[in-house]
Amino acid sequence: MLVLSARTITKVAHLGLEISSQETTDVTIVHLRGRATIGGGESELLSNYLKKLLASGARKLLLNLRGLTQVDSSGVGIIVGTYVSVRRQGGDLKLLCPSDRVRKVLTVFHLLDIIESFEDEAQAVASFRPSDYPAIS
């Protein structure tokens, strides 16, 4: 059983999007609730939030999409851009529990073929850690 110690880092809200994050060991879990669309400015809020996390040194990001009800191409673009940025800096970004509606959008863009997605938070957090055993060839 994996025991996760966590502390809330920050929480921001906009009309259609609420973002909070917590640090679990060395993984930053970003919880999204609402929608990430261009129309209401939510995508800009998400972009700024993720950029600040990267600037503060976060390199292992887990986006919890359970509470995200809607995402459009601007939100997808922010996820992709953050994924590329964090990978260039030696880190990784993974997804957790995309809702059916969000999963459909991610599937259209083939993101689930590129970015790992999990349904269990403990498994997702554990996936950031290197394996203790070398691969057998």
Secondary structure as the mmCIF struct_conf table of DSSP 4:
data_model
#
loop_
_struct_conf.conf_type_id
_struct_conf.id
_struct_conf.beg_label_comp_id
_struct_conf.beg_label_asym_id
_struct_conf.beg_label_seq_id
_struct_conf.end_label_comp_id
_struct_conf.end_label_asym_id
_struct_conf.end_label_seq_id
STRN STRN1 ALA A 6 HIS A 14
TURN_TY1_P TURN_TY1_P1 LEU A 15 GLY A 16
STRN STRN2 LEU A 17 THR A 24
TURN_TY1_P TURN_TY1_P2 THR A 25 ASP A 26
STRN STRN3 VAL A 27 ALA A 36
TURN_TY1_P TURN_TY1_P3 ILE A 38 GLY A 41
HELX_RH_AL_P HELX_RH_AL_P1 GLU A 42 ALA A 55
TURN_TY1_P TURN_TY1_P4 SER A 56 GLY A 57
STRN STRN4 LYS A 60 VAL A 71
HELX_RH_AL_P HELX_RH_AL_P2 SER A 73 ARG A 88
TURN_TY1_P TURN_TY1_P5 GLN A 89 GLY A 90
STRN STRN5 ASP A 92 LEU A 96
HELX_RH_AL_P HELX_RH_AL_P3 ASP A 100 VAL A 108
TURN_TY1_P TURN_TY1_P6 PHE A 109 HIS A 110
HELX_RH_3T_P HELX_RH_3T_P1 LEU A 111 ASP A 113
TURN_TY1_P TURN_TY1_P7 ILE A 114 ILE A 114
BEND BEND1 ILE A 115 ILE A 115
STRN STRN6 SER A 117 PHE A 118
BEND BEND2 GLU A 119 GLU A 119
HELX_RH_AL_P HELX_RH_AL_P4 GLU A 121 ALA A 126
TURN_TY1_P TURN_TY1_P8 SER A 127 PHE A 128
BEND BEND3 ARG A 129 ARG A 129
HELX_LH_PP_P HELX_LH_PP_P1 PRO A 130 SER A 131
BEND BEND4 ASP A 132 TYR A 133
HELX_LH_PP_P HELX_LH_PP_P2 PRO A 134 ILE A 136
#
